[in-house]
Amino acid sequence: MKRELDPHQSHNLQPLPDSSVTGSLSTEKAKMCWEEEVKQDGEMEELLAVLGYQARALDMAEVAQKLELLEDLMGNAQVITIRGGLEVLQLQEVDEPELKDDEVLIKVEASGLNQADTVQRSGAYPPPKGASHYLGVECSGTILALGKSVSRWKIGDQVCALLSGGGYAEKVTVLAGQVLPIPPGVSVKDAASLPEVACTVWSTVFMMSQLSAGETFLVHGGSSGIGTFAIQIAKYYGARVFVTAGSDEKLAVCKDLGADVCINYKTEDFVKRVKEETGGKGVDVILDHIGASYLKQNLESLNFDGRLFIIGTVGGSVTEVDLRALLSKRLTVQFHK
């Protein structure tokens, strides 16, 4: 799907106030930030022009609401010798990563904290085969060296990158195709929060679910990193945005970022509210990280030809579904591994 950007078009993307946390990772703000977040990878090529334009009004670190900058922890590398909490992170000298022909070497300025990191640290999420054993799936910094086949980048470029691991270190190697330029107006430090949320939302909501101007869009966990980014970019493209969250405080944040309909899932039936707000039709696209426990309600909340994209299973991975619910409304359900 091709979208033309109007450089003269105004938009109202606002930073999320006081949402980044530096230094100590054991804070209530970090807990709020992560309870509804899920780590996902995504495609990035079509995202570059969008991010370059958006960034003039958007502080990615605050909007994503998922950064804990690790400057106080970063030395040569954060090494895990046993599984557990923050106390298992140890600063150690390690060998410099080996640069392959299709990779770049980045001097890390900052690294984003993702749920995948905390789960991997606890021992429940092993790194992909061949990936670095060090934590960190997104970072920002400066390119120090180029592999022999890399032509897109040059030494000294300030970039951010989506990693398979290794971001909690002073240096990391990454495939050149997983590197993004830092958008104008975004600091090198703040850009560490960009790759995960941006690539996840762009690939699932726009590339695969094909959300378009004039459609309705529901994102669960609206105050999460995924949610806060999704609200703003969906509004930018002309969608009417619905969110769910678990407190009035979180819903107020979503409202400030542009959400049109804010639903407290603890006190309201989100299916009923969605139907009321859409004249009984339902929404066109849903982005969901809950999984099994929300599947039935999500299907009920979709309009004809609606699209549900599931990116997590915090509410379980096994359930039953009446296929007639999909067939009768020509629904599409997609998953992100």
C-alpha positions in Angstrom: 0.0 0.0 0.0 1.5 3.3 -1.1 1.0 6.4 1.0 2.0 9.9 -0.2 3.2 12.3 2.5 2.2 15.9 2.2 5.2 17.9 3.6 2.8 20.9 4.2 0.2 18.9 6.2 0.0 19.7 9.9 -0.3 17.1 12.5 -0.7 17.0 16.3 1.8 14.4 17.6 2.7 15.2 21.1 5.4 13.8 23.4 4.3 11.8 26.4 5.2 13.9 29.5 7.6 12.5 32.0 7.6 9.0 30.6 11.3 8.1 30.2 13.2 6.7 33.1 17.0 6.8 33.5 19.3 5.1 35.9 17.4 2.8 38.3 15.3 0.2 36.5 13.3 -0.9 39.6 10.6 1.8 39.6 6.8 1.9 39.5 7.1 3.8 36.2 9.0 1.0 34.6 6.3 -1.5 35.8 3.6 0.6 34.3 5.6 0.9 31.1 5.9 -2.8 30.6 2.9 -4.5 32.0 1.1 -4.1 28.6 4.1 -4.2 26.3 5.3 -7.0 24.1 8.5 -7.3 22.0 8.1 -7.7 18.3 10.2 -7.3 15.2 8.9 -5.8 12.0 9.7 -4.6 8.5 11.2 -1.2 8.2 11.9 0.0 4.6 8.6 1.8 4.1 8.9 3.4 7.5 11.9 5.6 6.8 10.1 8.5 5.0 7.3 8.5 7.6 9.7 8.7 10.5 11.8 11.4 9.0 8.7 13.6 8.7 7.0 12.7 12.0 10.0 13.3 14.1 9.8 17.0 13.8 6.9 16.9 16.3 7.6 13.6 18.1 10.0 12.7 20.8 10.3 8.9 20.2 11.7 8.1 23.6 8.8 9.7 25.4 6.1 8.6 23.0 7.2 5.0 22.9 7.1 5.0 26.7 9.4 2.0 26.9 12.9 3.4 27.2 15.1 3.0 30.2 18.4 4.4 29.1 21.2 2.2 30.3 24.1 4.6 30.5 24.7 3.8 34.1 24.9 0.1 33.4 26.8 0.2 30.1 30.5 -0.6 30.0 32.0 -3.2 27.7 29.0 -5.5 28.1 26.3 -6.5 30.5 26.8 -10.2 31.1 24.4 -12.7 32.7 26.0 -15.6 34.4 22.9 -16.7 36.2 19.2 -16.0 35.5 17.2 -13.7 37.7 16.4 -10.1 38.4 18.5 -6.9 37.9 21.1 -8.1 40.3 22.3 -10.7 37.9 23.6 -8.1 35.4 27.4 -7.9 35.7 29.6 -5.4 33.9 32.5 -7.3 32.3 35.2 -6.8 29.6 34.4 -8.8 26.5 35.9 -9.3 23.1 34.9 -6.8 20.4 32.2 -8.3 18.2 33.4 -9.7 14.9 32.2 -7.7 11.9 30.8 -9.6 8.9 30.7 -8.4 5.3 27.0 -7.4 5.5 27.1 -5.7 8.9 28.0 -2.4 10.5 29.8 -1.9 13.8 28.0 0.6 16.1 29.4 2.4 19.1 26.3 2.3 21.4 25.0 5.6 22.8 21.9 4.1 24.4 19.9 0.9 24.5 16.2 0.4 24.8 14.7 -1.8 27.4 12.1 -4.3 26.1 10.1 -7.1 27.6 12.2 -9.6 25.7 15.2 -8.4 27.7 13.6 -8.9 31.0 12.2 -12.3 30.1 15.5 -13.4 28.6 17.3 -12.2 31.8 15.0 -14.4 33.8 15.8 -17.4 31.7 12.4 -17.8 30.0 13.3 -16.5 26.5 16.5 -17.9 25.0 18.2 -15.7 22.3 17.7 -16.8 18.7 20.2 -19.3 17.3 23.4 -17.5 16.4 22.4 -14.3 18.2 24.5 -12.5 20.8 24.2 -13.8 24.3 24.1 -10.3 25.6 20.8 -8.5 26.1 19.5 -5.6 24.1 17.3 -5.7 20.9 17.5 -2.1 20.0 20.0 0.7 20.3 21.3 3.9 19.0 24.8 5.2 18.4 27.5 6.0 15.8 28.8 3.7 13.1 32.5 2.8 13.7 33.2 0.4 10.9 31.6 -1.1 7.8 31.5 -4.6 6.4 33.0 -5.1 2.9 29.6 -5.3 1.2 28.0 -2.4 2.9 27.4 0.7 0.8 24.4 2.4 2.2 26.1 3.7 5.3 29.4 5.5 6.1 31.6 5.7 9.2 30.4 8.4 11.5 26.7 8.1 10.7 24.4 8.4 13.7 21.9 5.6 13.5 19.5 3.4 15.5 19.1 -0.3 14.9 16.9 -3.3 15.5 19.0 -6.1 16.9 18.8 -9.8 17.6 20.8 -9.1 20.8 23.9 -7.4 22.0 22.6 -3.8 22.6 23.7 -3.8 26.3 27.3 -3.2 25.3 29.7 -0.5 24.2 29.8 -1.9 20.7 27.5 -4.1 18.7 27.4 -5.5 15.1 24.2 -5.6 13.2 23.0 -6.4 9.6 23.1 -3.2 7.6 19.5 -3.7 6.6 18.4 -3.5 10.2 19.8 0.0 10.6 17.7 3.2 10.5 18.8 6.8 10.2 17.9 9.0 13.1 15.1 11.3 12.1 15.6 15.0 12.3 14.7 16.5 15.6 15.3 13.3 17.6 18.5 13.0 19.7 20.8 10.0 19.4 19.9 9.0 22.9 16.1 9.1 22.4 16.4 7.3 19.1 17.2 4.1 21.0 13.4 3.7 21.6 12.5 4.0 18.0 13.1 0.7 16.1 10.9 -1.8 18.1 7.7 0.1 18.3 7.9 1.8 15.0 8.7 -1.4 13.0 6.1 -3.4 14.9 3.2 -0.9 14.4 4.1 -0.1 10.8 4.4 -3.7 9.7 1.3 -5.1 11.5 -1.2 -2.2 11.3 -0.3 -0.6 8.0 1.6 -3.1 5.8 -0.4 -6.2 6.7 -3.7 -5.0 8.2 -3.9 -2.1 5.6 -5.4 0.5 8.0 -6.5 3.4 5.8 -7.8 6.9 6.3 -11.4 7.0 7.5 -11.3 3.5 9.1 -11.6 2.7 12.8 -8.7 1.2 14.8 -8.6 -0.4 18.3 -5.3 -1.0 20.1 -5.3 -2.8 23.4 -2.8 -1.6 26.0 -3.0 2.0 24.7 -0.6 3.4 27.3 2.2 0.9 26.4 5.1 1.6 24.1 3.3 -0.1 21.2 0.0 1.7 22.1 1.3 5.2 22.4 3.1 5.0 19.0 0.1 3.3 17.4 -2.3 6.0 18.6 -0.3 8.8 17.0 0.6 7.3 13.7 -2.9 6.0 13.2 -4.3 9.5 13.9 -1.7 10.9 11.5 -3.1 8.7 8.7 -6.7 9.7 9.4 -8.0 6.8 11.4 -10.5 7.0 14.3 -8.6 5.5 17.3 -10.0 3.4 20.1 -7.9 2.2 23.0 -8.2 0.1 26.1 -6.2 0.5 29.3 -6.6 -0.4 32.9 -6.8 3.0 34.7 -8.1 6.5 34.2 -4.5 7.8 34.4 -3.4 5.7 31.5 -6.5 6.6 29.5 -5.7 10.3 30.1 -2.3 9.8 28.5 -3.9 8.1 25.5 -6.4 10.9 25.2 -3.6 13.5 25.2 -1.9 11.6 22.4 -5.0 11.7 20.2 -7.1 8.6 21.1 -10.8 9.3 20.2 -12.4 6.6 22.4 -10.8 5.5 25.6 -12.1 2.4 27.4 -11.2 1.2 30.9 -11.3 -2.5 30.4 -11.6 -3.0 34.2 -14.9 -1.1 34.5 -16.4 -1.3 31.0 -17.2 -4.0 28.4 -15.1 -2.9 25.5 -17.2 -4.9 23.0 -20.3 -3.0 24.1 -18.6 0.3 24.0 -17.1 -0.3 20.6 -20.5 -1.2 19.2 -22.1 1.9 20.7 -19.4 4.2 19.3 -19.6 2.7 15.8 -23.4 2.4 15.4 -23.2 -1.4 15.9 -20.7 -2.0 13.1 -17.5 -2.6 15.0 -13.9 -1.4 14.2 -12.0 -2.2 11.1 -8.6 -3.1 12.6 -7.5 -4.4 16.0 -4.0 -4.7 17.3 -3.9 -7.1 20.2 -1.2 -8.5 22.6 -3.6 -10.3 24.9 -4.3 -13.4 22.8 -6.6 -16.2 23.8 -8.6 -14.5 26.5 -9.6 -11.7 24.2 -10.1 -13.6 21.0 -13.9 -14.0 21.2 -14.4 -10.4 22.2 -12.1 -9.1 19.5 -14.0 -11.0 16.8 -17.3 -9.6 18.1 -15.8 -6.1 18.0 -14.8 -6.2 14.3 -16.7 -4.8 11.4 -17.4 -6.7 8.2 -14.0 -7.3 6.5 -12.3 -6.5 9.8 -8.7 -7.4 10.5 -7.3 -8.7 13.8 -3.6 -8.8 14.3 -2.3 -10.7 17.4 1.2 -9.8 18.5 1.3 -11.4 22.0 -0.3 -14.0 24.2 -0.2 -12.5 27.7 -3.8 -13.7 28.2 -3.0 -17.2 27.0 -2.3 -19.0 23.8 -5.0 -21.7 23.7 -8.7 -21.2 23.1 -11.7 -22.3 21.0 -13.4 -20.3 18.3 -16.5 -20.7 16.3 -15.3 -20.3 12.7 -18.8 -19.0 11.7 -17.9 -15.8 13.6 -15.1 -15.3 11.0 -16.9 -16.5 8.0 -20.1 -14.5 8.5 -18.2 -11.2 8.5 -15.2 -12.2 6.3 -12.8 -11.5 9.1 -9.0 -11.8 8.8 -6.9 -13.0 11.8 -3.1 -12.7 11.5 -0.3 -13.4 13.9 3.2 -12.2 14.5 5.6 -15.0 15.6 
